[in-house]
């Protein structure tokens, strides 16, 4: 964790939802992992927020993941 605040100009938030992957848990996990693996080496993942919203009327679990990331500062790359 940083000792002082940073500007949020380079912060990116990506949201993955179960509906994007036809509520298939394995496809969802593969999609998230694929995105993580394609990020450049200078990216810092600040937070990963998992949200489970219960079950839909069709009996499928509704869930999402939000990933907060940013480019690393020069000091962090040392």
C-alpha positions as CSV (number, residue, x, y, z in Angstrom):
1,X,0.0,0.0,0.0
2,X,1.2,3.5,-0.8
3,X,2.1,5.9,1.9
4,X,0.6,8.9,0.1
5,X,-2.3,9.3,-2.3
6,X,-1.9,9.0,-6.0
7,X,-3.8,10.7,-8.8
8,X,-6.5,8.5,-10.3
9,X,-5.8,9.6,-13.8
10,X,-4.3,6.3,-14.7
11,X,-6.8,4.1,-12.7
12,X,-8.9,1.7,-14.7
13,X,-11.9,-0.3,-13.4
14,X,-13.0,-3.4,-15.4
15,X,-16.2,-5.2,-14.5
16,X,-16.9,-8.8,-15.4
17,X,-20.5,-10.1,-14.9
18,X,-21.8,-13.6,-15.0
19,X,-24.4,-12.6,-17.7
20,X,-21.6,-11.7,-20.1
21,X,-20.5,-15.4,-19.9
22,X,-24.0,-16.9,-20.1
23,X,-23.8,-17.6,-16.4
24,X,-21.2,-20.3,-17.0
25,X,-18.7,-20.2,-14.0
26,X,-15.9,-21.8,-15.9
27,X,-16.2,-19.4,-18.9
28,X,-16.4,-16.5,-16.4
29,X,-13.2,-17.6,-14.6
30,X,-11.4,-18.1,-18.0
31,X,-12.5,-14.6,-19.1
32,X,-11.2,-12.9,-15.9
33,X,-7.9,-14.9,-16.0
34,X,-7.4,-14.2,-19.7
35,X,-7.8,-10.4,-19.0
36,X,-5.3,-10.6,-16.1
37,X,-2.7,-12.5,-18.2
38,X,-2.9,-10.0,-21.0
39,X,-2.1,-7.0,-18.8
40,X,1.4,-5.5,-19.3
41,X,4.1,-6.0,-16.6
42,X,3.8,-2.4,-15.4
43,X,0.2,-2.8,-14.2
44,X,-0.6,-2.8,-10.5
45,X,-3.8,-4.5,-9.4
46,X,-5.1,-2.3,-6.6
47,X,-8.2,-4.3,-5.7
48,X,-10.4,-7.1,-6.8
49,X,-14.0,-6.9,-5.6
50,X,-16.3,-9.9,-5.8
51,X,-20.0,-9.5,-5.5
52,X,-22.5,-12.3,-5.3
53,X,-26.1,-11.1,-5.8
54,X,-28.0,-14.3,-5.1
55,X,-30.0,-16.3,-7.6
56,X,-32.0,-15.0,-10.5
57,X,-35.5,-16.0,-11.3
58,X,-34.1,-18.7,-13.6
59,X,-32.1,-20.3,-10.8
60,X,-28.7,-19.0,-12.0
61,X,-26.2,-17.4,-9.7
62,X,-25.7,-13.7,-10.4
63,X,-22.1,-12.6,-9.7
64,X,-19.5,-10.0,-10.8
65,X,-15.9,-9.1,-10.3
66,X,-14.6,-5.5,-10.5
67,X,-10.8,-5.1,-10.9
68,X,-9.2,-1.8,-10.1
69,X,-5.8,-1.4,-11.7
70,X,-3.3,1.3,-12.7
71,X,0.1,1.8,-14.2
72,X,3.0,1.4,-11.7
73,X,5.0,4.4,-10.7
74,X,8.7,4.6,-11.5
75,X,9.5,4.1,-7.8
76,X,7.4,0.9,-7.7
77,X,9.2,-0.6,-10.7
78,X,12.6,-0.4,-9.0
